[in-house]
Amino acid sequence: MDDLLRAVLDIAARHVDAERASAMGPDTDLSALGLASLEMVGFILDLERGLAVQFPADLIDPATFRDARTIAGHVRALRGPG
């Protein structure tokens, strides 16, 4: 598992209870862990701060934040080459 994916998982773990966090993997559906719309706002802000990115409005969509692997892919695209 690469560093970015691990960072996304670590941030996600702060937004769910400890039992669910321990069972979370790169492809775990985050909404199934209790990250509903209100909790998702805090999670997105935490991702932006922790990963030094800003998600544009067109990416603020449930599909973008489905699981850690998907989020990491979007962060890589936002960061661009390099």
Secondary structure as UniProt FT lines:
FT   HELIX           3..13
FT   TURN            14..15
FT   HELIX           18..22
FT   TURN            26..27
FT   HELIX           30..33
FT   HELIX           37..51
FT   HELIX           57..59
FT   TURN            62..65
FT   HELIX           68..79
//
